[in-house]
Amino acid sequence: MPDPDTQQPAEKSEKIGVILANLGTPDATDYWSMRRYLSEFLSDRRVVDYSPWLWQPLLQTVILSTRPFKSGAAYRSIWNNDADESPLLTITKAQTVAIAAGLADLYGPQVKVDFCMRYGNPSTTSKVQTMLDDGCRKILFFPLYPQYAGATTATANDQLFRALKAPRWQPTTRTVAPYFDDPAYIDALAASVRRVYSATKPEPEMLVVSFHGLPQRHVAEGDPYFDHCQKTTLLLKQRLGWDDDQITMTFQSRFGPEEWLQPYTVQEVARLARAGKKNIAVIAPGFAADCIETLEEINEEICESFVAAGGKEFSYIPCLNDDPDHIDALIQIIDRNLTGWV
């Protein structure tokens, strides 16, 4: 209501919002929940950039008639039944709570922290509106993708910009750059590797650094993703003090008929087994939280490929999730990006 003395709108105390953004999650594992989620995801032109005149009929009539059943089964194998939600959602909530506590120690109640998903719920639009309703006039948007790709970081930012078209009072907004070479992030990765190696006897003979795949065409058209993955792997090797023959970079989650970045993880672990590497570990530094691609694809499909080819010991190194080292790294990144606002 207007202030009776000034006849100007009464303002809430100005706050700063920090929105953590991750890929997304279905609301449930049934057919229709999975179909809604996959339709939104696979209709994103940043993810599948074929002509919609060709792609949408195939997607809506063929792919989405069967794929939700397969994807639903995969999600059920990792589902957090206690909370009735995906592990990605559980972990992102925990990350948000931990980061909010850390920023409260630095700034008090001035900074509000929340999270959104690019696909599914909670949506980017709903969280931007919540921030505005809570008096935030500056928003820092943080896509939780260490390595930039058009299909991840860019589409998350796209959705933010769409959400900003609606409000009459548009907040001042910043987006966080990729952090593939951030020293604290690399330190956290190295610490997670050392923890698993120290608990595994004998130690793994090879560390497979598996990133989500991307069509090679995207890189040829200017996407920096491959270079970012390569730099992360190099810095991790250097931080561990290892030689080249102790670590290798691969790519997983290929989709569609195109050539994607290689070597493919599922094939490379089998090659390593046939070459005599019977004890390996796999880490996925491109994921800020464990999800279907790590808990199901790596721990099941990729592990099975290794064992079927003669491998014996397979260790999956969990994502950084809400590990204190990871939370500290993310808080440091946020702190730098809030310079001049707080």
Backbone torsions as a table, in degrees:
resi	resn	phi	psi	omega
1	MET	NA	148.2	178.3
2	PRO	-64.6	146.3	174.4
3	ASP	-68.7	128.2	-174.5
4	PRO	-65.8	-21.8	-178.9
5	ASP	-85.7	-39.2	-175.8
6	THR	-102.3	-16.9	-174.1
7	GLN	57.5	24.5	174.8
8	GLN	-105.9	151.3	178.7
9	PRO	-59.7	132.9	177.0
10	ALA	-71.5	130.6	-177.8
11	GLU	-100.8	142.8	170.5
12	LYS	-74.1	158.8	174.8
13	SER	-59.4	125.6	-173.8
14	GLU	-67.1	132.0	178.7
15	LYS	-122.5	168.7	176.0
16	ILE	-115.3	131.2	179.8
17	GLY	-103.4	139.6	172.4
18	VAL	-119.1	119.7	179.2
19	ILE	-112.0	117.7	173.5
20	LEU	-85.5	131.6	-176.3
21	ALA	-120.9	128.8	174.7
22	ASN	-123.3	179.9	-170.8
23	LEU	-64.2	-56.8	-178.7
24	GLY	145.6	174.9	-174.8
25	THR	-158.6	143.3	171.7
26	PRO	-69.5	155.4	179.1
27	ASP	-73.8	-26.9	-179.5
28	ALA	-158.3	-179.8	-175.5
29	THR	-104.0	3.7	179.4
30	ASP	-73.1	168.7	-173.8
31	TYR	-56.7	-49.4	-172.8
32	TRP	-72.1	-35.1	175.5
33	SER	-64.5	-44.2	179.1
34	MET	-65.7	-39.1	-179.1
35	ARG	-64.4	-43.8	178.6
36	ARG	-59.2	-46.0	-177.8
37	TYR	-64.8	-49.0	-178.0
38	LEU	-66.3	-34.5	178.4
39	SER	-64.3	-44.0	178.7
40	GLU	-64.3	-46.0	-177.7
41	PHE	-63.7	-51.1	-173.3
42	LEU	-80.9	-5.4	174.3
43	SER	-92.0	-5.9	179.2
44	ASP	-71.7	121.3	-178.1
45	ARG	-68.0	-17.6	174.1
46	ARG	-73.9	-26.1	-178.2
47	VAL	-89.3	-50.9	177.3
48	VAL	-124.2	108.0	-172.0
49	ASP	-102.0	22.7	173.1
50	TYR	-70.1	161.4	178.4
51	SER	-56.9	127.2	179.6
52	PRO	-61.5	-24.6	178.1
53	TRP	-64.7	-30.0	177.7
54	LEU	-94.2	-40.0	-171.9
55	TRP	-75.4	-45.6	-173.2
56	GLN	-63.1	-43.0	175.7
57	PRO	-59.7	-40.5	178.2
58	LEU	-66.0	-43.4	-179.2
59	LEU	-63.0	-50.9	-171.1
60	GLN	-75.5	-27.4	-175.4
61	THR	-102.7	-30.9	-175.0
62	VAL	-108.1	-60.0	-173.3
63	ILE	-64.1	-46.6	-176.3
64	LEU	-80.0	-0.6	173.4
65	SER	-83.9	-22.0	-176.9
66	THR	-122.6	-38.0	-172.6
67	ARG	-59.8	-36.2	179.1
68	PRO	-57.8	-31.4	178.4
69	PHE	-67.0	-47.0	-179.7
70	LYS	-65.2	-46.7	-179.3
71	SER	-66.1	-37.4	177.9
72	GLY	-62.2	-40.5	177.6
73	ALA	-64.4	-40.1	178.5
74	ALA	-63.6	-43.9	179.0
75	TYR	-65.4	-38.0	179.8
76	ARG	-62.5	-28.8	-178.7
77	SER	-71.4	-16.9	-178.9
78	ILE	-123.1	-0.1	-170.6
79	TRP	-59.8	139.6	172.7
80	ASN	-80.8	93.0	-174.5
81	ASN	-70.0	-29.5	179.7
82	ASP	-63.4	-42.7	-179.7
83	ALA	-96.4	-5.4	-176.3
84	ASP	52.3	56.3	179.6
85	GLU	-158.3	166.4	179.1
86	SER	-73.6	153.0	176.3
87	PRO	-57.6	-34.6	178.3
88	LEU	-58.6	-42.0	179.6
89	LEU	-68.7	-42.8	178.5
90	THR	-58.7	-46.7	-176.9
91	ILE	-69.5	-41.0	179.7
92	THR	-62.9	-37.1	175.4
93	LYS	-61.2	-44.9	-179.7
94	ALA	-64.8	-39.9	176.6
95	GLN	-60.9	-42.3	-178.3
96	THR	-63.3	-44.2	178.8
97	VAL	-61.5	-44.8	-177.7
98	ALA	-67.1	-42.2	179.3
99	ILE	-67.5	-39.9	177.9
100	ALA	-60.3	-41.4	179.1
101	ALA	-64.8	-42.4	179.9
102	GLY	-65.5	-40.9	179.3
103	LEU	-71.9	-30.7	175.8
104	ALA	-64.2	-36.9	176.8
105	ASP	-63.9	-33.8	-178.8
106	LEU	-81.5	-41.1	-167.5
107	TYR	-124.5	-4.8	-175.8
108	GLY	73.2	-151.3	-174.0
109	PRO	-81.5	3.3	-176.2
110	GLN	-67.0	-31.2	-175.0
111	VAL	-106.0	125.7	179.0
112	LYS	-106.9	135.7	-177.1
113	VAL	-119.2	134.0	176.0
114	ASP	-148.5	-179.7	180.0
115	PHE	-138.3	159.7	175.8
116	CYS	-143.1	169.0	176.1
117	MET	-120.1	141.1	177.6
118	ARG	-66.4	-37.7	178.4
119	TYR	-123.8	140.4	-178.6
120	GLY	82.1	-153.0	-173.3
121	ASN	-122.0	150.1	-3.0
122	PRO	-75.6	140.1	-173.7
123	SER	-77.7	158.9	176.8
124	THR	-61.4	-44.3	-178.2
125	THR	-60.0	-43.4	-177.8
126	SER	-65.9	-36.7	-177.9
127	LYS	-75.9	-33.7	173.6
128	VAL	-62.3	-43.6	179.8
129	GLN	-64.8	-39.5	177.6
130	THR	-60.8	-42.6	177.9
131	MET	-60.8	-44.3	179.5
132	LEU	-64.4	-42.2	179.2
133	ASP	-62.3	-29.3	-179.2
134	ASP	-87.6	6.3	175.2
135	GLY	91.8	14.6	178.8
136	CYS	-81.1	123.4	178.3
137	ARG	-111.9	-0.3	171.4
138	LYS	-134.8	136.2	-178.7
139	ILE	-131.0	128.6	171.6
140	LEU	-102.7	119.9	-176.6
141	PHE	-105.5	123.2	-170.9
142	PHE	-121.9	94.6	173.3
143	PRO	-68.6	124.3	-175.0
144	LEU	-84.6	57.0	176.6
145	TYR	-124.4	107.1	-178.5
146	PRO	-58.9	-41.2	-179.3
147	GLN	-102.1	130.1	-178.6
148	TYR	-71.3	138.5	166.6
149	ALA	-147.5	149.4	177.7
150	GLY	-60.5	-33.0	-176.9
151	ALA	-80.0	-4.7	179.6
152	THR	-124.8	-76.7	-177.9
153	THR	-58.8	-48.4	-174.2
154	ALA	-65.3	-41.9	-178.2
155	THR	-71.2	-30.3	174.1
156	ALA	-63.7	-44.5	178.0
157	ASN	-66.0	-39.1	176.0
158	ASP	-53.3	-45.5	-176.8
159	GLN	-66.9	-36.7	174.8
160	LEU	-60.3	-47.0	-177.2
161	PHE	-64.6	-34.3	175.1
162	ARG	-64.2	-42.8	-179.5
163	ALA	-63.3	-29.4	-178.1
164	LEU	-78.8	-7.1	179.4
165	LYS	-75.2	-22.2	-172.7
166	ALA	-83.2	-43.4	-171.9
167	PRO	-66.4	142.9	172.9
168	ARG	-67.0	-41.1	179.4
169	TRP	-103.2	97.5	-175.6
170	GLN	-82.7	128.1	-178.2
171	PRO	-73.8	153.9	168.6
172	THR	-67.6	133.2	-169.6
173	THR	-134.4	140.4	171.5
174	ARG	-126.6	149.5	171.7
175	THR	-114.8	146.3	-178.8
176	VAL	-85.9	132.9	179.4
177	ALA	-72.4	160.8	175.3
178	PRO	-56.2	149.8	-175.1
179	TYR	-124.6	35.9	-175.4
180	PHE	-61.2	-24.1	-178.4
181	ASP	-117.6	16.1	-179.6
182	ASP	-65.5	127.8	-175.7
183	PRO	-58.5	-40.2	-179.1
184	ALA	-68.2	-35.5	175.8
185	TYR	-65.0	-45.0	178.3
186	ILE	-63.6	-41.5	177.3
187	ASP	-59.0	-42.5	-179.1
188	ALA	-65.4	-40.6	176.8
189	LEU	-61.7	-47.5	-178.3
190	ALA	-61.5	-41.2	179.3
191	ALA	-63.1	-38.1	-179.9
192	SER	-67.8	-36.1	177.0
193	VAL	-65.8	-46.6	-177.9
194	ARG	-61.3	-38.4	180.0
195	ARG	-60.6	-46.8	-178.6
196	VAL	-69.2	-41.6	-179.9
197	TYR	-63.8	-39.2	-179.4
198	SER	-68.6	-23.8	-179.5
199	ALA	-95.2	-2.1	-177.0
200	THR	-112.3	117.3	-179.6
201	LYS	-124.5	122.8	-4.7
202	PRO	-71.1	162.7	-179.9
203	GLU	-63.4	149.7	175.8
204	PRO	-56.3	146.3	179.9
205	GLU	-82.8	-19.4	-176.1
206	MET	-150.7	139.2	172.2
207	LEU	-104.0	119.9	176.7
208	VAL	-96.4	117.8	-179.5
209	VAL	-97.9	102.0	-171.0
210	SER	-103.4	121.1	176.6
211	PHE	-108.2	155.6	173.4
212	HIS	-61.6	141.5	-177.4
213	GLY	-75.2	171.0	178.7
214	LEU	-155.0	140.6	176.4
215	PRO	-56.8	137.2	178.5
216	GLN	-58.7	-30.4	179.6
217	ARG	-59.6	-36.5	-179.5
218	HIS	-63.7	-40.9	178.5
219	VAL	-67.0	-41.0	178.3
220	ALA	-62.1	-27.5	-179.7
221	GLU	-89.1	3.5	172.3
222	GLY	117.1	-0.7	178.6
223	ASP	-68.6	130.0	-176.5
224	PRO	-84.5	8.0	-170.5
225	TYR	-55.0	-47.9	-177.6
226	PHE	-59.2	-44.1	179.7
227	ASP	-62.5	-39.7	179.0
228	HIS	-64.7	-42.8	178.9
229	CYS	-63.5	-42.9	-179.7
230	GLN	-62.4	-40.8	-179.5
231	LYS	-67.5	-41.8	177.4
232	THR	-59.3	-45.9	-179.2
233	THR	-62.6	-43.7	179.3
234	LEU	-62.1	-46.4	-178.9
235	LEU	-65.5	-37.0	177.2
236	LEU	-64.4	-44.0	178.1
237	LYS	-59.7	-44.1	-179.6
238	GLN	-66.1	-39.7	-179.1
239	ARG	-67.1	-33.5	177.1
240	LEU	-78.8	-16.9	-178.2
241	GLY	73.2	33.8	-174.4
242	TRP	-99.4	164.8	172.5
243	ASP	-90.6	167.2	-178.0
244	ASP	-60.9	-31.5	-174.8
245	ASP	-80.9	5.7	177.9
246	GLN	-103.8	-4.5	-173.3
247	ILE	-150.0	144.0	178.0
248	THR	-145.2	150.0	-178.0
249	MET	-105.9	134.0	-179.5
250	THR	-139.1	175.6	-178.0
251	PHE	-136.3	139.8	-175.9
252	GLN	-121.6	179.6	170.6
253	SER	64.9	40.7	176.8
254	ARG	-65.2	142.0	-179.7
255	PHE	-140.9	132.8	176.0
256	GLY	89.5	-179.3	-170.9
257	PRO	-86.4	-11.9	-175.4
258	GLU	-73.1	162.7	170.2
259	GLU	-75.8	130.4	177.6
260	TRP	-108.6	173.3	178.3
261	LEU	-56.1	140.0	-175.7
262	GLN	-128.0	162.8	4.3
263	PRO	-75.7	151.9	177.0
264	TYR	-76.1	132.5	-175.5
265	THR	-57.0	-45.8	-174.7
266	VAL	-62.3	-32.2	178.1
267	GLN	-82.6	-37.2	-176.1
268	GLU	-68.0	-38.4	179.6
269	VAL	-66.1	-33.7	176.2
270	ALA	-67.7	-40.2	178.0
271	ARG	-63.0	-41.5	178.7
272	LEU	-61.0	-42.4	179.4
273	ALA	-61.8	-45.2	-179.8
274	ARG	-66.7	-25.8	179.5
275	ALA	-84.2	0.2	175.5
276	GLY	105.4	0.5	176.8
277	LYS	-84.2	101.4	-174.2
278	LYS	-95.7	-6.9	-175.9
279	ASN	-138.5	106.1	-177.5
280	ILE	-129.0	163.4	172.5
281	ALA	-126.1	149.7	179.1
282	VAL	-126.2	134.2	176.0
283	ILE	-127.7	149.3	-177.7
284	ALA	-125.7	82.0	-173.2
285	PRO	-71.2	-11.2	-179.2
286	GLY	-80.7	-9.5	-179.2
287	PHE	-106.9	125.1	178.4
288	ALA	-77.7	-17.2	-179.4
289	ALA	-146.4	145.6	177.2
290	ASP	-63.1	143.2	-171.4
291	CYS	-155.0	-167.7	-176.2
292	ILE	-60.9	-35.8	-177.9
293	GLU	-71.0	-22.4	179.2
294	THR	-101.2	-52.2	-174.9
295	LEU	-70.1	-32.1	-179.9
296	GLU	-102.0	-52.6	-174.6
297	GLU	-68.6	-51.5	-178.9
298	ILE	-71.3	-51.0	-173.3
299	ASN	-70.4	-19.0	-179.2
300	GLU	-115.2	-71.2	-173.7
301	GLU	-62.0	-49.3	-176.9
302	ILE	-70.3	-38.6	175.4
303	CYS	-61.3	-43.9	179.9
304	GLU	-62.5	-37.1	178.3
305	SER	-63.7	-40.5	179.9
306	PHE	-65.9	-46.7	-177.5
307	VAL	-67.3	-40.7	-179.5
308	ALA	-62.8	-26.9	179.9
309	ALA	-89.4	4.2	176.9
310	GLY	110.4	1.4	177.5
311	GLY	-69.3	155.1	-176.7
312	LYS	-113.6	-54.6	-174.7
313	GLU	-114.3	122.8	-178.4
314	PHE	-124.4	119.0	179.8
315	SER	-115.2	124.7	173.0
316	TYR	-96.6	126.6	177.4
317	ILE	-92.1	113.1	-174.9
318	PRO	-56.8	156.2	172.0
319	CYS	-59.5	167.2	-177.2
320	LEU	-68.6	-28.0	172.7
321	ASN	48.6	-128.6	179.8
322	ASP	-103.8	26.4	174.3
323	ASP	-56.3	138.0	-177.1
324	PRO	-54.9	-37.7	178.0
325	ASP	-62.2	-39.5	179.1
326	HIS	-68.0	-46.0	179.5
327	ILE	-59.8	-42.8	177.8
328	ASP	-61.3	-41.2	178.6
329	ALA	-62.9	-44.6	-179.4
330	LEU	-65.9	-38.3	178.0
331	ILE	-64.5	-40.2	177.5
332	GLN	-61.7	-41.6	179.0
333	ILE	-64.6	-44.9	178.8
334	ILE	-62.4	-43.6	-179.4
335	ASP	-57.5	-44.6	178.7
336	ARG	-62.8	-39.0	-176.7
337	ASN	-77.0	-13.1	176.4
338	LEU	-91.7	3.5	-179.4
339	THR	-55.1	129.8	-179.5
340	GLY	89.4	-12.7	178.0
341	TRP	-99.5	-28.2	-176.8
342	VAL	-126.8	NA	NA
